[in-house]
Amino acid sequence: MNEKISREYKAIIWTQDPTRPGQRVSIWATSLEEARKLLEQEHGKGTVFNLHNEEDAQTPR
C-alpha cells in the first residue's frame, strides 16, 4: 500500500496588476512539488505565489 494521498494546498497568487489583491486558490496534490507544477500549468510559469499545506504549517520543526 504505497498509494499517495492527495492533500489540500493553499496559495495566494500575485498578479502584475498592483491594484488587484492576491488571489486565494486551493489545489489538491500528493506533494508540494506536484502542487507547484499544477499551479504553474494553470497560471503560467514564473507566477509569484505563496504555497503551503495547513497541516505542514502547523507541525513543529
All heavy atoms as TSV, in Angstrom:
chain	resi	resn	atom	element	x	y	z
A	1	MET	N	N	0.824	-1.199	0.000
A	1	MET	CA	C	0.000	0.000	0.000
A	1	MET	C	C	0.861	1.251	0.000
A	1	MET	O	O	0.994	1.937	0.994
A	1	MET	CB	C	-0.896	0.016	1.229
A	1	MET	CG	C	-2.041	-0.944	1.201
A	1	MET	SD	S	-3.126	-0.632	2.586
A	1	MET	CE	C	-4.422	0.184	1.736
A	2	ASN	N	N	1.452	1.555	-1.102
A	2	ASN	CA	C	2.249	2.765	-1.240
A	2	ASN	C	C	1.480	3.835	-1.985
A	2	ASN	O	O	2.062	4.662	-2.667
A	2	ASN	CB	C	3.565	2.465	-1.964
A	2	ASN	CG	C	4.518	1.695	-1.082
A	2	ASN	OD1	O	4.357	1.702	0.129
A	2	ASN	ND2	N	5.495	1.057	-1.670
A	3	GLU	N	N	0.172	3.804	-1.857
A	3	GLU	CA	C	-0.664	4.779	-2.537
A	3	GLU	C	C	-0.505	6.151	-1.889
A	3	GLU	O	O	-0.622	6.294	-0.675
A	3	GLU	CB	C	-2.127	4.339	-2.443
A	3	GLU	CG	C	-3.073	5.186	-3.240
A	3	GLU	CD	C	-4.481	4.629	-3.171
A	3	GLU	OE1	O	-4.640	3.410	-3.222
A	3	GLU	OE2	O	-5.398	5.437	-3.042
A	4	LYS	N	N	-0.203	7.146	-2.709
A	4	LYS	CA	C	-0.027	8.503	-2.194
A	4	LYS	C	C	-1.388	9.141	-1.974
A	4	LYS	O	O	-2.291	8.989	-2.792
A	4	LYS	CB	C	0.809	9.343	-3.142
A	4	LYS	CG	C	2.239	8.887	-3.222
A	4	LYS	CD	C	3.054	9.847	-4.022
A	4	LYS	CE	C	4.509	9.419	-3.986
A	4	LYS	NZ	N	5.366	10.383	-4.635
A	5	ILE	N	N	-1.513	9.860	-0.896
A	5	ILE	CA	C	-2.768	10.512	-0.533
A	5	ILE	C	C	-2.725	11.974	-0.962
A	5	ILE	O	O	-1.748	12.675	-0.702
A	5	ILE	CB	C	-2.998	10.413	0.981
A	5	ILE	CG1	C	-3.098	8.948	1.396
A	5	ILE	CG2	C	-4.241	11.185	1.395
A	5	ILE	CD1	C	-3.124	8.720	2.877
A	6	SER	N	N	-3.795	12.418	-1.621
A	6	SER	CA	C	-3.884	13.828	-2.007
A	6	SER	C	C	-4.196	14.663	-0.776
A	6	SER	O	O	-4.973	14.253	0.087
A	6	SER	CB	C	-4.987	14.034	-3.042
A	6	SER	OG	O	-4.616	13.481	-4.261
A	7	ARG	N	N	-3.566	15.827	-0.715
A	7	ARG	CA	C	-3.796	16.774	0.373
A	7	ARG	C	C	-4.097	18.130	-0.227
A	7	ARG	O	O	-3.696	18.428	-1.346
A	7	ARG	CB	C	-2.556	16.852	1.262
A	7	ARG	CG	C	-2.256	15.527	1.893
A	7	ARG	CD	C	-0.983	15.423	2.653
A	7	ARG	NE	N	-0.284	16.643	2.979
A	7	ARG	CZ	C	0.811	16.688	3.667
A	7	ARG	NH1	N	1.352	15.599	4.119
A	7	ARG	NH2	N	1.411	17.822	3.933
A	8	GLU	N	N	-4.777	18.944	0.553
A	8	GLU	CA	C	-5.120	20.274	0.070
A	8	GLU	C	C	-3.970	21.241	0.339
A	8	GLU	O	O	-3.471	21.334	1.454
A	8	GLU	CB	C	-6.381	20.790	0.756
A	8	GLU	CG	C	-6.820	22.139	0.246
A	8	GLU	CD	C	-8.069	22.657	0.928
A	8	GLU	OE1	O	-8.332	22.255	2.073
A	8	GLU	OE2	O	-8.759	23.461	0.304
A	9	TYR	N	N	-3.573	21.957	-0.697
A	9	TYR	CA	C	-2.565	23.005	-0.590
A	9	TYR	C	C	-3.256	24.323	-0.904
A	9	TYR	O	O	-4.104	24.392	-1.786
A	9	TYR	CB	C	-1.413	22.768	-1.571
A	9	TYR	CG	C	-0.553	21.590	-1.188
A	9	TYR	CD1	C	-0.898	20.304	-1.573
A	9	TYR	CD2	C	0.583	21.771	-0.428
A	9	TYR	CE1	C	-0.112	19.219	-1.211
A	9	TYR	CE2	C	1.377	20.688	-0.055
A	9	TYR	CZ	C	1.013	19.423	-0.454
A	9	TYR	OH	O	1.791	18.356	-0.089
A	10	LYS	N	N	-2.900	25.349	-0.175
A	10	LYS	CA	C	-3.485	26.668	-0.390
A	10	LYS	C	C	-2.410	27.619	-0.879
A	10	LYS	O	O	-1.252	27.501	-0.493
A	10	LYS	CB	C	-4.111	27.189	0.899
A	10	LYS	CG	C	-5.285	26.344	1.340
A	10	LYS	CD	C	-5.961	26.899	2.543
A	10	LYS	CE	C	-7.138	26.007	2.918
A	10	LYS	NZ	N	-7.852	26.520	4.058
A	11	ALA	N	N	-2.823	28.571	-1.709
A	11	ALA	CA	C	-1.862	29.515	-2.275
A	11	ALA	C	C	-2.502	30.887	-2.412
A	11	ALA	O	O	-3.716	31.012	-2.538
A	11	ALA	CB	C	-1.385	29.041	-3.640
A	12	ILE	N	N	-1.649	31.888	-2.373
A	12	ILE	CA	C	-2.037	33.250	-2.731
A	12	ILE	C	C	-1.195	33.597	-3.940
A	12	ILE	O	O	0.032	33.502	-3.910
A	12	ILE	CB	C	-1.777	34.247	-1.584
A	12	ILE	CG1	C	-2.578	33.851	-0.352
A	12	ILE	CG2	C	-2.135	35.658	-2.037
A	12	ILE	CD1	C	-2.285	34.692	0.868
A	13	ILE	N	N	-1.868	33.986	-5.019
A	13	ILE	CA	C	-1.186	34.290	-6.278
A	13	ILE	C	C	-1.217	35.793	-6.497
A	13	ILE	O	O	-2.266	36.417	-6.413
A	13	ILE	CB	C	-1.874	33.568	-7.448
A	13	ILE	CG1	C	-1.807	32.062	-7.206
A	13	ILE	CG2	C	-1.225	33.948	-8.769
A	13	ILE	CD1	C	-2.609	31.253	-8.173
A	14	TRP	N	N	-0.045	36.358	-6.768
A	14	TRP	CA	C	0.052	37.787	-7.036
A	14	TRP	C	C	0.157	38.003	-8.538
A	14	TRP	O	O	0.867	37.294	-9.235
A	14	TRP	CB	C	1.268	38.389	-6.335
A	14	TRP	CG	C	1.061	38.495	-4.874
A	14	TRP	CD1	C	0.448	39.508	-4.198
A	14	TRP	CD2	C	1.435	37.550	-3.877
A	14	TRP	NE1	N	0.419	39.245	-2.859
A	14	TRP	CE2	C	1.024	38.047	-2.629
A	14	TRP	CE3	C	2.071	36.315	-3.916
A	14	TRP	CZ2	C	1.230	37.365	-1.443
A	14	TRP	CZ3	C	2.276	35.639	-2.733
A	14	TRP	CH2	C	1.862	36.174	-1.526
A	15	THR	N	N	-0.524	39.035	-9.026
A	15	THR	CA	C	-0.506	39.364	-10.448
A	15	THR	C	C	0.385	40.585	-10.687
A	15	THR	O	O	0.847	41.214	-9.733
A	15	THR	CB	C	-1.929	39.688	-10.955
A	15	THR	OG1	O	-2.405	40.863	-10.286
A	15	THR	CG2	C	-2.888	38.538	-10.680
A	16	GLN	N	N	0.575	40.922	-11.935
A	16	GLN	CA	C	1.367	42.089	-12.302
A	16	GLN	C	C	0.623	43.390	-12.024
A	16	GLN	O	O	1.221	44.451	-11.968
A	16	GLN	CB	C	1.742	42.020	-13.789
A	16	GLN	CG	C	2.609	40.839	-14.142
A	16	GLN	CD	C	4.005	40.954	-13.570
A	16	GLN	OE1	O	4.467	42.033	-13.195
A	16	GLN	NE2	N	4.693	39.835	-13.476
A	17	ASP	N	N	-0.695	43.306	-11.863
A	17	ASP	CA	C	-1.528	44.492	-11.637
A	17	ASP	C	C	-1.490	44.872	-10.159
A	17	ASP	O	O	-2.035	44.169	-9.313
A	17	ASP	CB	C	-2.962	44.192	-12.070
A	17	ASP	CG	C	-3.884	45.392	-11.952
A	17	ASP	OD1	O	-3.444	46.458	-11.460
A	17	ASP	OD2	O	-5.051	45.260	-12.352
A	18	PRO	N	N	-0.854	46.007	-9.801
A	18	PRO	CA	C	-0.730	46.392	-8.390
A	18	PRO	C	C	-2.062	46.804	-7.748
A	18	PRO	O	O	-2.148	46.893	-6.535
A	18	PRO	CB	C	0.250	47.562	-8.420
A	18	PRO	CG	C	0.159	48.108	-9.792
A	18	PRO	CD	C	-0.200	46.951	-10.687
A	19	THR	N	N	-3.095	47.025	-8.553
A	19	THR	CA	C	-4.392	47.413	-7.987
A	19	THR	C	C	-5.229	46.196	-7.592
A	19	THR	O	O	-6.229	46.349	-6.899
A	19	THR	CB	C	-5.202	48.264	-8.987
A	19	THR	OG1	O	-5.476	47.492	-10.159
A	19	THR	CG2	C	-4.431	49.529	-9.359
A	20	ARG	N	N	-4.812	45.000	-8.023
A	20	ARG	CA	C	-5.542	43.781	-7.681
A	20	ARG	C	C	-4.880	43.100	-6.491
A	20	ARG	O	O	-3.668	42.900	-6.491
A	20	ARG	CB	C	-5.546	42.803	-8.847
A	20	ARG	CG	C	-6.457	43.232	-9.977
A	20	ARG	CD	C	-6.535	42.194	-11.063
A	20	ARG	NE	N	-6.961	40.908	-10.529
A	20	ARG	CZ	C	-6.727	39.755	-11.142
A	20	ARG	NH1	N	-6.065	39.719	-12.268
A	20	ARG	NH2	N	-7.153	38.618	-10.612
A	21	PRO	N	N	-5.671	42.712	-5.499
A	21	PRO	CA	C	-5.081	41.971	-4.371
A	21	PRO	C	C	-4.728	40.545	-4.803
A	21	PRO	O	O	-5.138	40.087	-5.876
A	21	PRO	CB	C	-6.212	41.972	-3.339
A	21	PRO	CG	C	-7.462	42.104	-4.142
A	21	PRO	CD	C	-7.093	42.934	-5.344
A	22	GLY	N	N	-3.987	39.864	-3.963
A	22	GLY	CA	C	-3.634	38.475	-4.260
A	22	GLY	C	C	-4.883	37.615	-4.355
A	22	GLY	O	O	-5.855	37.816	-3.639
A	23	GLN	N	N	-4.846	36.645	-5.248
A	23	GLN	CA	C	-5.966	35.730	-5.449
A	23	GLN	C	C	-5.722	34.466	-4.634
A	23	GLN	O	O	-4.673	33.839	-4.754
A	23	GLN	CB	C	-6.081	35.387	-6.936
A	23	GLN	CG	C	-7.142	34.380	-7.250
A	23	GLN	CD	C	-7.117	33.976	-8.720
A	23	GLN	OE1	O	-6.279	34.423	-9.489
A	23	GLN	NE2	N	-8.026	33.112	-9.092
A	24	ARG	N	N	-6.689	34.083	-3.808
A	24	ARG	CA	C	-6.558	32.871	-2.994
A	24	ARG	C	C	-7.107	31.688	-3.772
A	24	ARG	O	O	-8.204	31.746	-4.303
A	24	ARG	CB	C	-7.318	33.015	-1.689
A	24	ARG	CG	C	-6.740	34.082	-0.787
A	24	ARG	CD	C	-7.565	34.202	0.494
A	24	ARG	NE	N	-7.102	35.291	1.291
A	24	ARG	CZ	C	-6.168	35.198	2.235
A	24	ARG	NH1	N	-5.612	34.044	2.491
A	24	ARG	NH2	N	-5.789	36.256	2.921
A	25	VAL	N	N	-6.318	30.622	-3.832
A	25	VAL	CA	C	-6.742	29.405	-4.509
A	25	VAL	C	C	-6.362	28.203	-3.649
A	25	VAL	O	O	-5.494	28.293	-2.780
A	25	VAL	CB	C	-6.086	29.255	-5.904
A	25	VAL	CG1	C	-6.511	30.375	-6.828
A	25	VAL	CG2	C	-4.592	29.181	-5.815
A	26	SER	N	N	-7.035	27.082	-3.886
A	26	SER	CA	C	-6.635	25.837	-3.248
A	26	SER	C	C	-6.530	24.774	-4.326
A	26	SER	O	O	-7.191	24.850	-5.365
A	26	SER	CB	C	-7.633	25.426	-2.165
A	26	SER	OG	O	-8.899	25.181	-2.717
A	27	ILE	N	N	-5.659	23.801	-4.087
A	27	ILE	CA	C	-5.389	22.765	-5.074
A	27	ILE	C	C	-5.102	21.465	-4.326
A	27	ILE	O	O	-4.536	21.490	-3.236
A	27	ILE	CB	C	-4.200	23.193	-5.973
A	27	ILE	CG1	C	-4.092	22.299	-7.168
A	27	ILE	CG2	C	-2.923	23.269	-5.204
A	27	ILE	CD1	C	-3.249	22.877	-8.269
A	28	TRP	N	N	-5.528	20.358	-4.884
A	28	TRP	CA	C	-5.288	19.053	-4.280
A	28	TRP	C	C	-4.157	18.374	-5.033
A	28	TRP	O	O	-4.174	18.295	-6.262
A	28	TRP	CB	C	-6.547	18.200	-4.323
A	28	TRP	CG	C	-7.576	18.663	-3.338
A	28	TRP	CD1	C	-8.475	19.668	-3.515
A	28	TRP	CD2	C	-7.760	18.182	-2.023
A	28	TRP	NE1	N	-9.222	19.830	-2.375
A	28	TRP	CE2	C	-8.816	18.925	-1.441
A	28	TRP	CE3	C	-7.151	17.186	-1.260
A	28	TRP	CZ2	C	-9.259	18.696	-0.143
A	28	TRP	CZ3	C	-7.606	16.963	0.028
A	28	TRP	CH2	C	-8.641	17.716	0.577
A	29	ALA	N	N	-3.149	17.901	-4.275
A	29	ALA	CA	C	-1.987	17.254	-4.881
A	29	ALA	C	C	-1.383	16.280	-3.869
A	29	ALA	O	O	-1.679	16.347	-2.673
A	29	ALA	CB	C	-0.960	18.300	-5.285
A	30	THR	N	N	-0.518	15.403	-4.352
A	30	THR	CA	C	0.109	14.420	-3.466
A	30	THR	C	C	1.397	14.929	-2.835
A	30	THR	O	O	1.905	14.321	-1.901
A	30	THR	CB	C	0.413	13.104	-4.224
A	30	THR	OG1	O	1.255	13.402	-5.336
A	30	THR	CG2	C	-0.872	12.448	-4.702
A	31	SER	N	N	1.929	16.050	-3.350
A	31	SER	CA	C	3.156	16.613	-2.786
A	31	SER	C	C	3.207	18.107	-3.077
A	31	SER	O	O	2.493	18.609	-3.953
A	31	SER	CB	C	4.395	15.934	-3.379
A	31	SER	OG	O	4.542	16.285	-4.739
A	32	LEU	N	N	4.081	18.786	-2.369
A	32	LEU	CA	C	4.270	20.220	-2.589
A	32	LEU	C	C	4.772	20.482	-4.009
A	32	LEU	O	O	4.320	21.410	-4.672
A	32	LEU	CB	C	5.255	20.776	-1.557
A	32	LEU	CG	C	5.508	22.270	-1.598
A	32	LEU	CD1	C	4.242	23.048	-1.275
A	32	LEU	CD2	C	6.611	22.638	-0.612
A	33	GLU	N	N	5.680	19.645	-4.486
A	33	GLU	CA	C	6.225	19.812	-5.836
A	33	GLU	C	C	5.125	19.634	-6.894
A	33	GLU	O	O	5.060	20.391	-7.864
A	33	GLU	CB	C	7.363	18.816	-6.086
A	33	GLU	CG	C	8.089	19.036	-7.388
A	33	GLU	CD	C	8.728	20.407	-7.501
A	33	GLU	OE1	O	9.209	20.944	-6.490
A	33	GLU	OE2	O	8.739	20.952	-8.617
A	34	GLU	N	N	4.261	18.650	-6.708
A	34	GLU	CA	C	3.158	18.450	-7.650
A	34	GLU	C	C	2.208	19.652	-7.620
A	34	GLU	O	O	1.760	20.124	-8.674
A	34	GLU	CB	C	2.376	17.174	-7.331
A	34	GLU	CG	C	1.222	16.941	-8.285
A	34	GLU	CD	C	0.345	15.766	-7.901
A	34	GLU	OE1	O	0.536	15.181	-6.816
A	34	GLU	OE2	O	-0.550	15.446	-8.695
A	35	ALA	N	N	1.924	20.169	-6.441
A	35	ALA	CA	C	1.050	21.340	-6.317
A	35	ALA	C	C	1.665	22.537	-7.035
A	35	ALA	O	O	0.974	23.270	-7.737
A	35	ALA	CB	C	0.816	21.663	-4.844
A	36	ARG	N	N	2.962	22.737	-6.899
A	36	ARG	CA	C	3.665	23.840	-7.575
A	36	ARG	C	C	3.543	23.692	-9.088
A	36	ARG	O	O	3.238	24.648	-9.803
A	36	ARG	CB	C	5.135	23.858	-7.158
A	36	ARG	CG	C	5.927	24.967	-7.814
A	36	ARG	CD	C	7.364	24.999	-7.342
A	36	ARG	NE	N	7.395	25.480	-5.963
A	36	ARG	CZ	C	7.873	24.790	-4.919
A	36	ARG	NH1	N	8.377	23.596	-5.101
A	36	ARG	NH2	N	7.860	25.295	-3.724
A	37	LYS	N	N	3.747	22.482	-9.598
A	37	LYS	CA	C	3.645	22.245	-11.041
A	37	LYS	C	C	2.229	22.512	-11.547
A	37	LYS	O	O	2.049	23.106	-12.608
A	37	LYS	CB	C	4.063	20.814	-11.367
A	37	LYS	CG	C	5.547	20.587	-11.258
A	37	LYS	CD	C	5.899	19.144	-11.559
A	37	LYS	CE	C	7.379	18.903	-11.361
A	37	LYS	NZ	N	7.735	17.500	-11.608
A	38	LEU	N	N	1.222	22.072	-10.800
A	38	LEU	CA	C	-0.165	22.295	-11.210
A	38	LEU	C	C	-0.506	23.783	-11.236
A	38	LEU	O	O	-1.189	24.248	-12.155
A	38	LEU	CB	C	-1.118	21.539	-10.280
A	38	LEU	CG	C	-1.080	20.012	-10.387
A	38	LEU	CD1	C	-1.883	19.368	-9.258
A	38	LEU	CD2	C	-1.587	19.559	-11.742
A	39	LEU	N	N	-0.019	24.527	-10.242
A	39	LEU	CA	C	-0.265	25.977	-10.235
A	39	LEU	C	C	0.407	26.655	-11.420
A	39	LEU	O	O	-0.173	27.535	-12.047
A	39	LEU	CB	C	0.239	26.600	-8.936
A	39	LEU	CG	C	-0.674	26.482	-7.735
A	39	LEU	CD1	C	0.009	27.057	-6.502
A	39	LEU	CD2	C	-1.991	27.182	-7.981
A	40	GLU	N	N	1.625	26.255	-11.729
A	40	GLU	CA	C	2.327	26.845	-12.870
A	40	GLU	C	C	1.637	26.517	-14.184
A	40	GLU	O	O	1.587	27.343	-15.080
A	40	GLU	CB	C	3.785	26.394	-12.891
A	40	GLU	CG	C	4.619	27.072	-11.834
A	40	GLU	CD	C	6.088	26.678	-11.872
A	40	GLU	OE1	O	6.435	25.678	-12.558
A	40	GLU	OE2	O	6.879	27.367	-11.226
A	41	GLN	N	N	1.087	25.310	-14.305
A	41	GLN	CA	C	0.346	24.939	-15.509
A	41	GLN	C	C	-0.893	25.805	-15.670
A	41	GLN	O	O	-1.227	26.237	-16.768
A	41	GLN	CB	C	-0.069	23.469	-15.468
A	41	GLN	CG	C	1.041	22.499	-15.705
A	41	GLN	CD	C	0.578	21.057	-15.551
A	41	GLN	OE1	O	-0.570	20.789	-15.225
A	41	GLN	NE2	N	1.491	20.130	-15.788
A	42	GLU	N	N	-1.578	26.042	-14.570
A	42	GLU	CA	C	-2.840	26.781	-14.613
A	42	GLU	C	C	-2.646	28.293	-14.740
A	42	GLU	O	O	-3.403	28.961	-15.436
A	42	GLU	CB	C	-3.654	26.480	-13.353
A	42	GLU	CG	C	-5.054	27.047	-13.392
A	42	GLU	CD	C	-5.882	26.603	-12.213
A	42	GLU	OE1	O	-5.629	25.503	-11.682
A	42	GLU	OE2	O	-6.782	27.356	-11.823
A	43	HIS	N	N	-1.626	28.848	-14.068
A	43	HIS	CA	C	-1.461	30.300	-14.004
A	43	HIS	C	C	-0.231	30.813	-14.741
A	43	HIS	O	O	0.027	32.011	-14.733
A	43	HIS	CB	C	-1.423	30.762	-12.541
A	43	HIS	CG	C	-2.689	30.467	-11.817
A	43	HIS	ND1	N	-3.811	31.255	-11.937
A	43	HIS	CD2	C	-3.027	29.460	-10.978
A	43	HIS	CE1	C	-4.782	30.749	-11.200
A	43	HIS	NE2	N	-4.327	29.662	-10.617
A	44	GLY	N	N	0.550	29.935	-15.340
A	44	GLY	CA	C	1.716	30.353	-16.105
A	44	GLY	C	C	3.012	30.210	-15.317
A	44	GLY	O	O	3.056	30.477	-14.120
A	45	LYS	N	N	4.044	29.794	-16.006
A	45	LYS	CA	C	5.353	29.618	-15.375
A	45	LYS	C	C	5.892	30.981	-14.945
A	45	LYS	O	O	5.729	31.972	-15.631
A	45	LYS	CB	C	6.310	28.956	-16.352
A	45	LYS	CG	C	7.564	28.469	-15.691
A	45	LYS	CD	C	8.255	27.456	-16.570
A	45	LYS	CE	C	9.510	26.971	-15.930
A	45	LYS	NZ	N	9.296	25.910	-14.977
A	46	GLY	N	N	6.507	31.029	-13.792
A	46	GLY	CA	C	7.052	32.276	-13.279
A	46	GLY	C	C	6.055	33.084	-12.461
A	46	GLY	O	O	6.362	34.170	-12.005
A	47	THR	N	N	4.851	32.533	-12.260
A	47	THR	CA	C	3.850	33.207	-11.439
A	47	THR	C	C	4.357	33.277	-10.001
A	47	THR	O	O	4.934	32.318	-9.494
A	47	THR	CB	C	2.515	32.432	-11.468
A	47	THR	OG1	O	2.072	32.367	-12.818
A	47	THR	CG2	C	1.458	33.079	-10.626
A	48	VAL	N	N	4.136	34.396	-9.344
A	48	VAL	CA	C	4.572	34.564	-7.961
A	48	VAL	C	C	3.432	34.102	-7.043
A	48	VAL	O	O	2.316	34.596	-7.155
A	48	VAL	CB	C	4.926	36.034	-7.672
A	48	VAL	CG1	C	5.319	36.216	-6.225
A	48	VAL	CG2	C	6.042	36.496	-8.596
A	49	PHE	N	N	3.731	33.141	-6.167
A	49	PHE	CA	C	2.708	32.663	-5.248
A	49	PHE	C	C	3.322	32.174	-3.953
A	49	PHE	O	O	4.497	31.847	-3.884
A	49	PHE	CB	C	1.850	31.568	-5.893
A	49	PHE	CG	C	2.623	30.406	-6.457
A	49	PHE	CD1	C	3.072	29.379	-5.650
A	49	PHE	CD2	C	2.889	30.343	-7.808
A	49	PHE	CE1	C	3.770	28.314	-6.175
A	49	PHE	CE2	C	3.588	29.281	-8.354
A	49	PHE	CZ	C	4.031	28.262	-7.531
A	50	ASN	N	N	2.485	32.145	-2.915
A	50	ASN	CA	C	2.841	31.603	-1.615
A	50	ASN	C	C	2.034	30.317	-1.489
A	50	ASN	O	O	0.818	30.347	-1.446
A	50	ASN	CB	C	2.462	32.605	-0.523
A	50	ASN	CG	C	2.627	32.040	0.872
A	50	ASN	OD1	O	2.989	30.885	1.064
A	50	ASN	ND2	N	2.331	32.856	1.854
A	51	LEU	N	N	2.698	29.172	-1.420
A	51	LEU	CA	C	2.038	27.869	-1.428
A	51	LEU	C	C	2.364	27.136	-0.138
A	51	LEU	O	O	3.518	27.065	0.267
A	51	LEU	CB	C	2.524	27.070	-2.641
A	51	LEU	CG	C	2.038	25.647	-2.801
A	51	LEU	CD1	C	0.521	25.635	-3.029
A	51	LEU	CD2	C	2.750	24.987	-3.974
A	52	HIS	N	N	1.326	26.581	0.513
A	52	HIS	CA	C	1.569	25.817	1.736
A	52	HIS	C	C	0.441	24.824	1.996
A	52	HIS	O	O	-0.623	24.920	1.418
A	52	HIS	CB	C	1.721	26.748	2.943
A	52	HIS	CG	C	0.470	27.490	3.275
A	52	HIS	ND1	N	0.092	28.641	2.616
A	52	HIS	CD2	C	-0.500	27.240	4.180
A	52	HIS	CE1	C	-1.054	29.071	3.115
A	52	HIS	NE2	N	-1.440	28.237	4.053
A	53	ASN	N	N	0.716	23.890	2.875
A	53	ASN	CA	C	-0.260	22.914	3.346
A	53	ASN	C	C	-0.518	23.235	4.814
A	53	ASN	O	O	0.424	23.364	5.590
A	53	ASN	CB	C	0.299	21.501	3.178
A	53	ASN	CG	C	-0.596	20.452	3.784
A	53	ASN	OD1	O	-0.448	20.138	4.957
A	53	ASN	ND2	N	-1.514	19.940	3.002
A	54	GLU	N	N	-1.780	23.375	5.198
A	54	GLU	CA	C	-2.134	23.757	6.573
A	54	GLU	C	C	-1.542	22.798	7.606
A	54	GLU	O	O	-1.026	23.232	8.625
A	54	GLU	CB	C	-3.657	23.806	6.726
A	54	GLU	CG	C	-4.334	24.901	5.950
A	54	GLU	CD	C	-4.125	26.283	6.539
A	54	GLU	OE1	O	-3.942	26.396	7.760
A	54	GLU	OE2	O	-4.126	27.237	5.762
A	55	GLU	N	N	-1.616	21.483	7.341
A	55	GLU	CA	C	-1.088	20.510	8.300
A	55	GLU	C	C	0.417	20.682	8.500
A	55	GLU	O	O	0.912	20.664	9.616
A	55	GLU	CB	C	-1.368	19.096	7.815
A	55	GLU	CG	C	-2.841	18.737	7.777
A	55	GLU	CD	C	-3.063	17.385	7.103
A	55	GLU	OE1	O	-2.160	16.524	7.128
A	55	GLU	OE2	O	-4.150	17.208	6.548
A	56	ASP	N	N	1.144	20.855	7.392
A	56	ASP	CA	C	2.597	21.035	7.479
A	56	ASP	C	C	2.957	22.349	8.176
A	56	ASP	O	O	3.934	22.412	8.925
A	56	ASP	CB	C	3.231	21.016	6.092
A	56	ASP	CG	C	3.161	19.644	5.445
A	56	ASP	OD1	O	2.905	18.644	6.171
A	56	ASP	OD2	O	3.349	19.555	4.220
A	57	ALA	N	N	2.172	23.374	7.928
A	57	ALA	CA	C	2.447	24.675	8.521
A	57	ALA	C	C	2.304	24.655	10.037
A	57	ALA	O	O	2.960	25.415	10.744
A	57	ALA	CB	C	1.521	25.731	7.930
A	58	GLN	N	N	1.465	23.773	10.559
A	58	GLN	CA	C	1.234	23.722	11.996
A	58	GLN	C	C	2.093	22.692	12.696
A	58	GLN	O	O	2.062	22.585	13.923
A	58	GLN	CB	C	-0.255	23.436	12.257
A	58	GLN	CG	C	-1.147	24.555	11.807
A	58	GLN	CD	C	-2.616	24.262	12.023
A	58	GLN	OE1	O	-2.982	23.287	12.662
A	58	GLN	NE2	N	-3.457	25.117	11.499
A	59	THR	N	N	2.908	21.940	11.947
A	59	THR	CA	C	3.777	20.933	12.537
A	59	THR	C	C	5.025	21.599	13.099
A	59	THR	O	O	5.650	22.410	12.431
A	59	THR	CB	C	4.192	19.908	11.452
A	59	THR	OG1	O	3.023	19.348	10.884
A	59	THR	CG2	C	5.060	18.829	12.032
A	60	PRO	N	N	5.405	21.260	14.347
A	60	PRO	CA	C	6.626	21.844	14.908
A	60	PRO	C	C	7.851	21.404	14.114
A	60	PRO	O	O	7.916	20.285	13.618
A	60	PRO	CB	C	6.701	21.264	16.323
A	60	PRO	CG	C	5.419	20.571	16.569
A	60	PRO	CD	C	4.736	20.370	15.265
A	61	ARG	N	N	8.822	22.299	14.008
A	61	ARG	CA	C	10.043	21.972	13.258
A	61	ARG	C	C	11.190	21.801	14.204
A	61	ARG	O	O	11.361	22.371	15.179
A	61	ARG	CB	C	10.365	23.084	12.280
A	61	ARG	CG	C	9.312	23.176	11.223
A	61	ARG	CD	C	9.560	24.401	10.338
A	61	ARG	NE	N	8.430	25.274	10.301
A	61	ARG	CZ	C	7.450	25.193	9.422
A	61	ARG	NH1	N	7.472	24.276	8.527
A	61	ARG	NH2	N	6.464	25.999	9.443
